[in-house]
Amino acid sequence: MTHREPDSPLLVRCDQQVLTIELASGQPGHPLTVAMTEHLADALEDAARRTDIHCVVLQSQGRHFCSGGNVKDMRDGADLMQGGVADVRDRLRRSLHRLPRALQAIEVPTIAAVQGAAVGAGCDLALMCDIRIASVDASFAESFLRLGLVSGIGGAWFLTRIVGLSKALEMSFTSEFLGAEAAERCGIVSEVVARDALHARAAEMAARIAANPPTAMRMAKKLVRESAASSLPTALEMAASMQAILLCGDEHKQRVRQFLDADAAHR
């Protein structure tokens, strides 16, 4: 079932424990205005609170995934850019920073389906998701220096962890666009598909992910994320605790019974 709030730039639907959030502003590139950000943050924060959702897909209508900030608003001092330094900093913290916080708070896997351009803050939005699938025409750019800016919503934090320090610095310093295949080679994208197959492929992957045991899946995401920033002894202790909880739980025991029943049926 697809749901759209009045005046919302989003289409939201939940199907078989997969929540799909689609940017549908009607504007080219779906710029991240304050209004767009607030609606998107609301949807993501709601998703983080729900226990009936096992995977989240973020995608867009139209030619491009997300063009980031609106350059005309930058020129005119409008929207996010109203006021002085303190005003803009406060608005960034209260508005746009809700996006990385919300996506980090979601315990289930998140997938970004990217077509066309993911530029600036739009690139950062894709990087905030756990998995990125791209169409063959997709391109990614940390293009902030072209406008005399830096990433203001955490892109540097996400990008460095995905591609490493050297590649993150190269992308930041050059502002060059990476095509889909180049993005796949450096780990930004896990898969490249035909343009007309993008959303179907994201839905297929999300459905497969959502079919996993929900408690174990949430723990798996947490374990991988926390292990990336932990020492081996800390990661092992965390793994032992999680595994013990799961081994003693009904979810695991049910899956073991199903596995053995299926194995017996095929003999």
C-alpha positions, 0 to 999 in steps of 0.5 A, a space after each residue: 500500500 502506497 501512502 502520501 501525506 498532503 503536500 509531502 515530496 515523498 511516496 511511502 509504501 510498506 509491502 511484505 515487511 519492506 518499507 520503500 521511501 521514494 523521493 517524489 518532489 516533482 522538482 528535477 533532482 529532488 533538491 534537499 530543501 529544508 521541507 524535503 529534509 524534514 519529510 524524509 527525516 520524519 519517514 526515516 525516524 518512523 521507520 526506526 521505531 517500527 518493529 514490523 519493518 525488516 528492510 528499508 529502500 530509499 529511491 527516487 522518481 525521475 532521471 536523478 536520485 538527488 542533486 543535493 542542495 539547491 544552488 539557487 537558494 544558495 545564491 539567494 540566501 533562501 531556505 537553509 541559507 537564511 540568516 548568518 553563520 549561527 542561523 545556518 549552523 543551527 538549521 543544519 544541526 536541527 534539520 539536515 543532521 536528522 538524516 544521518 542520525 535517523 539512518 544510523 538509528 535504523 536497526 534493519 538493513 537499508 538500501 539506496 537505489 541510485 539512478 542518474 546523479 547523486 551529487 553533493 548532499 545527494 551523494 552523502 544521502 546514498 552513502 548513509 545507507 548500508 547497501 547501494 545499487 546503481 543503474 548504469 547511468 548513475 554517477 556520484 560526486 562529492 562536489 562541494 569544493 566546486 561551490 566553495 563548501 564542504 560536506 555539511 551532513 556527515 559525508 566525509 565520515 561515511 565516505 572515508 569508511 566506505 572507500 578509505 582515506 586516500 580515495 575519499 580525499 581524491 573525490 573531495 579534492 577533485 569534485 569529479 564524478 564517478 560513473 557506476 562502474 567506477 563506483 562499483 570498483 571502489 566499493 561505493 556500489 555493490 551492484 550495477 543494473 540496467 536503468 529499467 531494472 533498478 527498482 525491481 532489483 532493489 525490491 528483490 534484494 530487500 525482500 530476500 533480506 526481509 525474509 531473514 530472522 529479524 532478531 538475528 538480522 538486527 544483531 548482524 547489522 550491529 555486529 558488523 558496524 561495531 566491529 569495524 570500529 572495535 579491537 578484535 577482543 572487543 569484537 569477539 566479546 560482542 560476537 560471543 554475547 550476541 551468539 549466545 543470546 541467539 543460540 538460546 532463543 526461539 528464533 534460532 531453534 525454529 530455523 534449525 527445525 525448518 532447516 532439518 525438516 527441509 533437508 529430510 524432505 529432499 532425501 
